[in-house]
Amino acid sequence: MASTDESLQWHHVADARDVEPGRVKTVVAGHKSLCLANVDGTFGALDNHCPHQGGPLGEGSIENGWLRCPWHGYDYDPLTGQPPGAFSDAPECFTTELRGTEVWVALRAEVPAERTVSDVLVETMTNWGVTHVFGMVGHSNLGFADAMRRAEERGDLTFIGIRHEGAAAFAATAYGKLTGIPGGCFGIAGPGSTNLLTGLYDAKVDRAPVLALCGQVPSKNKGRGAFQDMDLEAAFADVAAFSESVHSTADPAELMTLACKTAIIERDVAHLVLPDEVQPMVVHANTPAGSPTGRVGSRAIAPDAEVLEAAVAMIAAARRPLIIVGAGAREAKHNIISLAEQIGAPVVTTFKAKGQISDHHPLGCGVLGRSGTPIASWFMNECDLVVAFGTSFSNHTGIAAYKPIVQIDQDPMALGRFHPVELPVQGDCGVTAGLLSTALDHADTQGVDLRDEVAQRWSIWRDEKASRVTDNEGHGIGSAAVMAALGRVVPSDAVMPVDLGNNTYAFGRYFEVTDQTVLMSGYLGSIGFGFPAAMGSWAALQAQGSSRKVVSVSGDGGFGQYAMELTTAVKYDMDITHVLLTNNELGKISKEQRAVDYDVWQTSLHNPNFAEFAQLCGAKGIRVTDQANLDDAIAEAIAHPGPALVEIMTDALLV
């Protein structure tokens, strides 16, 4: 008979024919997981969690009239849940009713969810501007995941479920590099968290804000060798500038505030460990979330007046000053370009800062260093003063230490990091460039306007590039031809994440930027960065309401590491075009082996047809084997409104 208790709600959970006599089955009613049993045509419904270890009773079996827990063999009456003998530890039993062939179960009406520690944490991070979290939901992070679900329902957060946590970290890193706002990455205890580490190291060394959120085993099991029990604070100690566990007595709003503030201000990794039992802990309904209000000040810091005066004097006296722009000056490019135009100084960039000035600007000279242009190296050799904005002085960049250097950086530790410079200037790059420009208006400058010389050097290099475009050894398309096609077709304002390998070096040397934003794994130099970074870039553009395109570039070695994330891009309908240079080997490694007279060994790759693979994943896939088809194929992929992959069969030796 049906219960007349108005506080109960009835749920249709199964058809009687779906559960044979003598069998049990897991069913769901509302948010409740139940074990449904059929004993000679009579149905019983129990809480699906064994009261001892939480074992799923619906996966058990009926033996000699008793329901046996699949985890530790404890017995219960399958209809009432009562244990044998004098024991009393029974799972909760619920009223059932057979209506025709339909099995119905009565449950107490669900009450609204109470506010939890996880709600406070999630509300605090969204107040700090975190809008996207990439990760994987699992058994040790479910409480926090449920709070993110509620935030997503409110429109405060977007969660992107990935196939591997390494991709989540790279996506979050790219989000931080592009926006200056932390991207979030999320994993379970143990391997889900350790999988984040490589991408987080990329964020750390490239100074990108990222928030890492890690589930953890219950505190009572911590340190006792429990399943997936790891000391996550120790594991993340080196990579994270801030790392804390949210214990039951902690202030969750304050810990999340400190994490977000550290990530943003220090441009670094912040990390929170979330013990399993703390995540769903109920807090008072009025417990406030944290926010950045009153917690941060302006970072537009001006240099000391005397130091600025000295910098003006050095620049005014130089005949051939050269301006170098690094990734640390990403937000200052307009002021720096104005300064260059004022004094007629050529501008080169580090590889990480490629795109900070257009290669078509009269003073733009491309990338300096191993992945750079001969134009940039020419002006490095010929200059009599280096004015460096936001550069890290990486050995790959090749800034000549014997030249007089004025170095401008907001970070005092970056100044003279590897060797002394003539004038270290601490200040915001944009503010400092503006102050220099104002002061130089009234100075007697000795510099030569080098626009004509820049044009001459570009003419020489473009003729050389044009000759390389026609190279063909019969083993695939050359990199110069691929980059020339990209230059013709890719939208001028696209975001372009690039991977590591020969494809990256070719991109730095041959691709001429207009106003594209280029992202890469700079100091870490991690293969596999490209496609996950494209996902992070797409998410960042969505958060900004931007219609800019994402066009990423990688080799087959890099793409193969996270190729299954193409299904993630399809799931979320990400408008990403991935240009894949396939040569069936780790071409950069082969090149390095040859350079030191080693045999080429273990660099070959066995690949599928990646264009067909893309189609199987639900994306658009195009394969190009003829150079004449490059432009049309890339344009078709970019025009496609969802994820698309252009696989270009290339020659590993034509770099």
C-alpha positions in Angstrom: 0.0 0.0 0.0 1.1 3.6 -0.6 2.2 5.6 2.3 0.0 8.5 3.3 2.9 10.4 4.9 2.9 13.8 3.0 6.6 14.3 3.8 7.5 11.4 1.5 8.0 11.6 -2.2 7.6 8.6 -4.5 10.1 7.8 -7.2 9.8 5.3 -10.1 13.1 3.5 -9.9 12.9 0.4 -12.2 10.7 -2.0 -14.1 10.1 -5.2 -12.2 11.2 -7.2 -15.2 14.7 -5.6 -15.0 15.5 -7.2 -11.6 15.2 -11.0 -11.7 14.2 -12.9 -8.5 17.2 -13.5 -6.3 19.1 -10.5 -7.8 20.0 -7.0 -6.6 20.6 -3.8 -8.7 21.8 -0.2 -8.0 19.0 2.3 -8.8 18.8 6.1 -8.3 15.9 8.0 -6.8 16.4 11.8 -6.9 19.9 12.2 -5.5 19.8 8.9 -3.5 21.6 5.7 -4.6 19.6 2.6 -3.6 20.1 -1.1 -3.6 16.9 -2.7 -5.1 16.4 -6.4 -4.3 13.9 -8.9 -5.7 13.1 -11.8 -3.3 10.6 -14.1 -5.0 8.7 -11.2 -6.5 8.8 -9.0 -3.4 11.0 -5.8 -3.7 13.0 -4.1 -1.1 15.1 -0.9 -1.2 18.1 -0.2 1.0 20.6 2.6 1.2 23.2 1.6 -1.3 26.1 2.2 1.2 27.1 -0.5 3.6 27.3 1.1 7.1 30.8 -0.2 7.6 33.0 0.8 4.7 30.4 2.3 2.3 30.5 -0.6 0.0 27.9 -0.6 -2.9 25.3 -3.1 -1.8 23.7 -3.0 -5.2 26.8 -4.7 -6.6 26.5 -7.5 -4.0 24.6 -10.8 -4.3 21.9 -12.7 -2.5 23.3 -16.0 -1.0 21.1 -18.3 1.1 18.6 -15.5 1.5 21.1 -12.9 2.7 22.4 -9.9 0.8 26.2 -10.0 1.0 28.2 -6.8 0.9 30.7 -7.0 -2.1 33.5 -5.3 -0.1 33.7 -7.3 3.1 31.1 -10.1 3.0 28.8 -8.7 5.8 25.2 -10.0 5.5 21.8 -8.1 5.6 18.2 -9.0 5.0 17.7 -7.8 1.4 14.2 -6.6 2.1 14.6 -5.0 5.6 18.4 -4.4 5.8 18.5 -6.1 9.2 21.7 -8.0 9.9 21.6 -11.6 11.3 21.7 -12.4 15.0 21.9 -9.7 17.6 23.6 -7.1 15.4 22.0 -3.8 14.8 24.2 -2.0 12.2 21.7 -2.0 9.4 21.5 0.2 6.3 18.4 2.4 6.1 15.4 0.7 4.5 12.8 2.5 2.4 9.1 1.7 1.6 8.6 0.1 -1.8 5.5 -0.4 -3.9 4.8 -2.4 -7.1 2.5 -0.6 -9.5 1.8 -2.9 -12.3 5.3 -3.7 -13.5 6.8 -0.5 -12.1 8.8 -0.4 -8.9 8.3 2.8 -6.8 10.2 3.8 -3.7 9.2 6.4 -1.1 11.9 8.8 0.2 11.8 11.8 2.5 11.5 15.0 0.5 14.9 16.5 -0.3 15.8 19.6 1.6 17.8 22.5 0.0 21.5 22.0 0.1 23.2 23.6 3.1 26.1 26.0 2.7 29.4 24.2 2.9 33.1 24.9 3.2 33.4 24.2 -0.5 30.7 26.8 -1.3 32.8 29.4 0.6 35.9 28.4 -1.3 34.3 28.5 -4.7 32.5 31.8 -4.1 35.8 33.3 -2.9 37.7 32.2 -6.0 35.0 33.5 -8.4 35.0 36.8 -6.5 38.8 37.0 -7.4 38.0 36.5 -11.1 38.5 32.8 -11.5 35.9 31.8 -14.1 37.2 28.6 -15.6 38.4 25.4 -14.0 39.8 22.5 -16.0 40.0 19.1 -14.4 38.6 15.7 -13.6 35.9 14.9 -11.0 36.6 11.9 -8.8 36.0 10.2 -5.5 38.2 12.5 -3.3 37.0 15.8 -4.7 33.3 15.3 -5.0 32.3 17.8 -2.3 34.2 20.6 -4.0 33.0 19.5 -7.4 29.4 19.8 -6.2 30.0 23.4 -5.1 31.4 24.2 -8.5 28.3 22.6 -10.1 26.1 25.0 -8.1 28.4 27.9 -9.1 28.1 26.9 -12.8 24.3 26.8 -12.4 24.4 30.4 -11.1 26.5 31.4 -14.1 29.6 32.2 -12.0 31.9 29.4 -13.2 32.6 27.2 -16.1 34.0 23.7 -15.5 35.7 21.9 -18.4 36.2 18.2 -17.9 39.4 16.9 -19.5 40.8 13.5 -20.3 44.1 14.0 -18.5 45.0 16.3 -15.7 48.3 17.3 -17.4 46.2 18.9 -20.1 44.2 20.7 -17.4 47.3 22.3 -16.0 48.5 23.4 -19.4 45.1 24.8 -20.3 45.0 26.7 -17.0 48.6 28.0 -17.6 47.6 29.3 -21.1 44.5 31.0 -19.6 46.8 32.7 -17.0 49.4 33.7 -19.6 46.7 35.2 -21.9 44.6 37.1 -19.3 46.7 37.6 -16.1 43.8 36.0 -14.2 44.3 32.5 -12.7 43.0 29.6 -14.6 42.0 26.8 -12.3 43.0 23.1 -12.5 41.4 20.3 -10.5 42.3 16.7 -9.6 41.7 14.0 -7.2 44.2 12.8 -4.5 47.3 10.9 -5.6 47.8 10.6 -9.3 45.2 13.1 -10.3 47.1 15.7 -8.5 50.6 14.6 -9.5 49.5 14.7 -13.1 49.1 18.4 -12.7 52.8 19.1 -11.9 54.4 19.4 -15.3 51.9 22.1 -16.5 52.2 23.9 -13.1 56.0 24.0 -13.5 55.4 25.7 -16.9 53.3 28.3 -15.2 55.9 28.8 -12.5 58.9 29.4 -14.7 56.9 31.5 -17.2 55.3 33.6 -14.4 51.7 32.7 -15.2 49.0 32.8 -12.4 47.4 29.4 -11.8 45.2 28.0 -9.1 45.6 24.2 -8.4 42.9 22.5 -6.4 43.5 19.0 -5.2 41.2 16.5 -3.5 42.8 14.6 -0.6 42.0 11.3 1.3 40.1 11.7 4.6 42.3 13.3 7.3 41.8 10.2 9.6 43.5 8.1 6.9 46.3 10.6 6.0 49.8 9.3 6.5 48.5 5.7 7.1 49.2 4.3 3.6 45.6 4.7 2.5 44.6 4.3 -1.1 46.0 7.3 -3.1 47.4 8.8 0.1 50.2 11.2 -0.7 51.7 14.2 1.0 50.5 16.7 -1.5 51.9 19.7 0.3 55.3 18.2 0.1 54.8 17.2 -3.5 53.8 20.7 -4.5 56.2 22.5 -2.2 58.7 23.4 -5.0 56.2 24.4 -7.7 53.7 26.4 -5.6 54.4 29.8 -4.2 51.4 29.2 -1.8 50.3 25.8 -0.7 48.0 25.0 2.2 45.6 22.3 3.3 42.0 23.4 4.2 41.6 21.7 7.6 38.3 21.6 9.5 39.4 24.5 11.8 40.7 26.7 8.9 39.2 29.9 7.6 38.3 28.8 4.0 37.6 32.3 2.7 40.9 33.5 3.9 42.9 30.6 2.6 41.3 30.9 -0.9 41.9 34.7 -0.8 45.6 34.2 0.0 45.9 31.6 -2.8 44.3 33.8 -5.4 46.2 36.9 -4.3 49.5 35.0 -4.5 48.7 33.7 -7.9 47.8 37.1 -9.3 50.4 39.3 -7.5 53.3 37.0 -7.7 52.3 35.6 -11.1 52.8 32.1 -9.8 51.2 28.8 -8.8 48.9 28.7 -5.7 47.7 25.4 -4.4 45.0 24.2 -2.0 44.6 20.7 -0.7 41.0 19.7 0.1 40.6 16.8 2.6 37.6 14.7 1.6 35.7 15.1 4.8 36.2 18.9 5.0 34.7 19.6 1.5 31.0 19.0 2.5 31.3 20.4 6.0 28.3 22.6 6.7 29.0 26.2 7.7 26.7 29.0 8.8 24.5 30.3 6.0 25.9 33.8 6.5 29.5 32.8 6.4 31.1 35.4 4.1 33.2 34.6 1.1 36.4 36.4 0.5 37.1 39.0 -2.3 39.9 41.3 -3.6 38.2 44.4 -2.1 40.8 46.1 0.1 43.4 43.3 -0.5 45.4 44.6 -3.4 46.9 47.9 -4.5 48.0 49.4 -7.8 51.0 47.7 -9.4 51.7 50.6 -11.8 54.9 51.5 -10.0 57.2 54.3 -11.3 61.0 54.1 -11.0 63.0 56.4 -8.7 63.4 59.9 -10.3 67.2 59.8 -10.2 67.3 56.3 -11.8 64.9 57.5 -14.5 67.1 60.5 -15.2 70.1 58.3 -15.6 68.2 56.1 -18.1 67.1 59.1 -20.1 70.7 60.3 -20.3 72.0 56.9 -21.5 69.3 56.6 -24.2 69.7 60.2 -25.4 73.5 59.7 -25.8 73.2 56.5 -27.8 73.6 56.5 -31.6 72.0 53.1 -32.2 69.9 52.1 -29.2 68.0 48.8 -29.5 64.8 48.0 -27.6 64.2 44.5 -26.5 60.7 43.4 -25.3 60.2 40.4 -23.1 57.0 38.6 -22.0 57.1 40.6 -18.7 56.2 43.6 -20.7 53.2 42.1 -22.4 50.8 44.7 -21.1 53.1 47.6 -21.9 53.6 47.1 -25.7 51.8 50.3 -26.8 53.9 52.6 -24.6 57.1 50.8 -25.6 56.3 51.1 -29.3 55.6 54.8 -28.9 59.0 55.2 -27.3 60.7 53.4 -30.2 58.9 55.5 -32.8 59.9 58.6 -30.9 63.6 57.8 -31.1 63.7 55.7 -34.3 65.0 52.6 -32.4 64.5 49.1 -33.8 62.5 46.7 -31.6 63.2 43.0 -31.2 61.4 40.6 -28.9 62.3 37.5 -27.0 60.7 34.3 -28.3 58.1 34.3 -25.5 57.2 37.9 -26.5 56.8 37.2 -30.2 53.9 39.4 -31.4 54.6 42.3 -29.0 55.4 44.3 -32.1 54.2 43.6 -35.6 56.8 42.3 -38.1 55.3 44.8 -40.5 55.9 47.7 -38.2 58.7 49.9 -39.6 60.8 49.3 -36.5 59.8 45.7 -35.8 62.7 43.2 -36.3 61.3 39.9 -35.1 62.6 37.5 -32.6 66.1 37.6 -31.2 67.9 34.3 -30.5 68.0 30.7 -31.6 64.4 30.8 -32.9 64.8 34.3 -34.3 65.4 36.3 -37.5 68.8 37.5 -38.9 67.3 41.0 -38.7 67.1 40.9 -34.9 70.6 39.5 -34.6 72.0 42.1 -37.0 70.7 45.0 -34.8 71.9 43.2 -31.6 75.4 43.2 -33.1 75.3 46.8 -34.4 73.7 48.5 -31.4 75.5 50.7 -28.9 72.9 50.4 -26.1 70.3 47.8 -25.1 67.1 49.0 -23.5 65.4 45.8 -22.2 61.8 45.8 -21.0 60.5 42.7 -19.0 63.1 40.3 -20.3 64.5 37.3 -18.4 67.9 37.2 -20.2 67.5 33.6 -21.2 70.5 32.1 -22.8 68.2 31.1 -25.8 67.6 34.8 -26.4 71.2 35.8 -26.7 71.3 39.4 -25.4 74.9 40.4 -25.6 76.1 40.9 -22.0 79.1 43.0 -23.2 76.7 45.7 -24.5 75.7 48.6 -22.2 72.2 47.7 -20.9 69.4 49.6 -19.3 67.1 46.9 -17.8 63.5 47.8 -16.8 61.5 45.3 -14.8 58.9 45.5 -12.0 60.4 42.5 -10.3 63.6 43.5 -8.3 64.9 39.9 -8.5 64.8 40.0 -12.3 67.2 43.0 -12.4 70.8 41.9 -13.1 69.6 38.3 -12.6 72.5 36.6 -14.5 75.1 39.4 -14.7 75.5 43.0 -13.8 73.8 45.6 -16.1 74.8 49.2 -16.4 71.5 50.6 -15.1 68.8 48.4 -13.4 65.5 50.3 -13.3 62.7 49.0 -11.1 59.3 50.0 -12.3 56.3 49.0 -14.3 57.3 48.6 -17.9 54.4 50.6 -19.3 54.7 53.4 -16.8 58.5 53.6 -17.2 58.3 53.6 -21.0 55.8 56.5 -20.8 58.0 58.5 -18.4 61.0 57.9 -20.6 59.1 59.1 -23.6 58.0 62.3 -21.9 61.5 63.1 -20.6 63.1 62.4 -24.0 60.8 65.0 -25.6 63.0 67.6 -23.9 66.4 65.8 -24.3 69.1 66.3 -26.9 69.0 62.8 -28.5 71.9 61.6 -30.6 70.2 58.5 -32.1 69.9 57.7 -35.8 66.5 56.9 -37.1 66.9 53.3 -38.3 63.6 52.7 -40.1 65.3 52.5 -43.6 67.9 50.1 -42.3 65.2 47.9 -40.8 63.4 47.8 -44.2 66.6 46.8 -45.9 67.3 43.9 -43.6 63.7 42.7 -44.0 64.0 42.8 -47.8 67.1 40.6 -47.6 65.4 38.1 -45.2 62.2 38.0 -47.1 64.0 37.2 -50.3 65.8 34.3 -48.5 62.5 33.0 -47.1 60.9 33.1 -50.5 63.7 30.9 -51.9 63.2 28.4 -49.1 59.5 28.2 -49.7 60.2 26.4 -53.0 62.5 23.8 -51.4 61.2 20.3 -52.1 63.2 17.1 -51.5 60.2 14.9 -52.2 59.7 13.9 -48.6 57.0 16.4 -47.6 56.3 20.1 -47.4 58.9 22.4 -45.9 58.4 24.5 -42.8 59.0 27.8 -44.6 56.1 27.1 -46.9 53.8 26.1 -44.0 54.6 29.3 -42.1 54.2 31.4 -45.2 50.7 30.0 -45.7 49.8 30.6 -42.1 50.9 34.2 -42.5 48.6 34.6 -45.5 45.5 33.0 -43.9 45.5 33.2 -40.1 43.4 36.2 -38.8 45.6 39.1 -37.8 44.2 39.1 -34.2 44.3 35.3 -33.6 45.6 33.7 -30.5 48.3 31.2 -31.5 49.6 28.7 -28.9 52.6 26.8 -30.2 54.2 23.6 -29.1 57.8 22.5 -28.8 60.0 21.1 -31.5 61.1 22.0 -35.0 57.7 23.4 -35.7 58.3 25.9 -32.9 61.7 27.0 -34.2 60.3 27.4 -37.7 57.4 29.4 -36.3 59.7 31.8 -34.5 61.9 32.3 -37.6 59.5 32.3 -40.5 56.0 33.3 -39.3 55.5 37.1 -39.6 53.1 38.3 -36.9 50.7 41.2 -37.4 48.6 41.5 -34.2 48.4 37.9 -33.2 49.0 36.8 -29.6 51.5 34.0 -29.3 51.7 31.6 -26.3 54.3 28.9 -25.6 56.0 26.9 -23.0 59.0 29.2 -22.7 61.5 28.4 -19.9 60.2 24.8 -19.3 60.0 24.0 -23.0 57.4 21.2 -22.5 56.4 19.2 -25.5 52.6 18.7 -25.6 51.7 22.3 -24.5 50.1 23.4 -27.8 46.7 21.8 -28.0 45.8 22.0 -24.2 46.9 25.6 -24.4 44.5 26.1 -27.3 41.7 24.9 -25.0 42.7 27.3 -22.3 42.9 30.1 -24.8 39.5 29.4 -26.1 38.1 29.4 -22.6 39.8 32.7 -21.9 38.3 34.3 -25.0 34.9 33.0 -24.0 35.2 34.6 -20.6 36.1 37.9 -22.3 33.3 37.7 -24.8 35.8 37.8 -27.6 35.3 36.5 -31.1 39.0 36.1 -31.8 40.1 32.8 -33.4 42.4 30.3 -31.8 44.9 28.7 -34.2 47.5 26.4 -32.5 50.5 24.8 -34.1 52.3 21.6 -33.1 54.3 18.7 -34.4 53.1 15.1 -34.3 55.3 14.4 -31.2 53.7 17.1 -29.2 50.1 16.5 -30.3 50.4 12.8 -29.7 50.8 13.4 -25.9 47.3 14.9 -25.5 45.6 13.9 -28.7 42.5 12.6 -26.9 41.8 16.1 -25.7 40.4 16.6 -29.2 37.3 14.8 -27.8 37.2 17.4 -25.0 37.3 20.2 -27.7 34.4 18.4 -29.5 32.4 18.0 -26.3 32.5 21.7 -25.5 32.3 22.8 -29.1 35.6 24.7 -28.9 36.3 26.9 -31.9 39.9 25.8 -32.3 41.9 25.2 -35.4 45.0 23.0 -34.8 47.7 23.0 -37.5 49.6 19.7 -37.1 53.0 19.3 -38.8 53.4 15.6 -39.2 56.8 14.1 -40.2 56.6 10.8 -38.3 59.5 11.5 -36.0 60.8 13.7 -33.2 62.5 15.9 -35.7 64.2 18.3 -33.3 65.8 15.3 -31.4 67.0 13.8 -34.6 68.6 17.1 -35.5 70.3 17.3 -32.1 71.6 13.8 -32.5 73.1 14.7 -35.8 74.6 17.9 -34.5 76.8 16.0 -32.0 77.7 13.2 -34.4 75.4 10.6 -32.8 73.4 8.1 -34.8 69.7 9.1 -35.1 68.1 6.6 -32.8 64.6 6.0 -31.3 63.1 9.2 -32.7 60.7 7.7 -35.3 57.0 7.8 -34.6 54.1 5.5 -35.6 51.1 7.7 -36.3 47.5 7.2 -37.3 46.1 9.4 -40.1 45.4 12.3 -37.7 42.9 13.9 -40.1 40.9 10.7 -40.0 41.4 10.5 -36.2 39.9 14.0 -35.9 36.9 12.9 -37.9 36.4 9.9 -35.6 36.5 12.3 -32.6 33.8 14.4 -34.1 36.0 17.3 -35.3 36.8 18.4 -38.8 39.9 16.8 -40.2 41.9 17.8 -43.4 45.1 16.2 -44.6 47.5 18.2 -46.9 50.2 16.6 -48.9 50.5 19.2 -51.7 51.9 22.6 -50.9 49.4 24.1 -53.4 46.5 23.2 -51.1 47.9 24.8 -48.0 46.0 28.1 -48.1 42.6 26.6 -48.9 42.9 23.8 -46.3 43.9 26.2 -43.5 41.2 28.7 -44.5 38.5 26.0 -44.6 39.5 24.8 -41.1 39.5 28.3 -39.6 36.1 28.9 -41.2 34.7 25.8 -39.5 32.7 26.8 -36.4 34.0 24.1 -34.2 37.2 22.1 -33.6 39.2 21.4 -36.7 42.6 19.8 -37.4 44.8 20.4 -40.5 47.4 17.7 -40.8 50.3 18.8 -43.0 52.7 16.1 -44.1 56.1 17.8 -43.7 59.8 17.1 -44.3 61.7 16.8 -41.1 64.9 18.2 -42.7 63.3 21.2 -44.3 63.1 23.4 -41.2 
